[in-house]
């Protein structure tokens, strides 16, 4: 992988601080200028390094969150953890990283929900889910590669929306919600494994019926 250019290095330094300033200034040039000032960076250089659109700033921020997540979860930190615990820790750490900029994240979600930004939102969500699975040690290349990322993307997105309005101590409501959603995914993964391992030729309709009405 090529070394980042000076502008890319600057963009990476600014990614998280811009979001923290976006809490007050929105996803704007003012937030970029304030972040540059806090880091002792020439505002003109900062403006050159950062995207000009609000959606671009949000994307840069999420890339920064992804890098922070990857830096935190070294292989040693995840060693010995079961897959459920890994996924739970990865999603929760993302929320911890975003905590100082929670109000800006709320605005960022609204920006990405605009019709013109939906393709960008889909790409961002896929990249983040893919990173979390790779950090968890997933090496699948078949259809499981895609279903795992789609399921985790749904878990993360729904938990994020709960977290944005969570006023409970230690975000306990969000933690409980996340645990329930992961349990749901683990059930689906169990059914998938049973389906693949069964000698029966299960139809798709029967398989979906088992998900809806699990055996007692």
Secondary structure, 3 states (H helix, E strand, C coil): CCCCCHHHHHHHHHHHHHHHHHHHHCCCHHHHHHHHHHHCCCHHHHHHHCCCCHHHHHHHHHHHHHHHHHHHCCHHHHCCCCHHHHHHHHHHHHHHHHHHHHHHHHHHHHHHCCHHHHHHHHHHHHHHHHHHHHHCCCCCCCHHHHHHHHHHHHHHHHHHHHHHCCCCHHHHHHHHHHHHHHHHHHHHHHHHHHHHHCCCCCCHHHHHHHHHCCCC
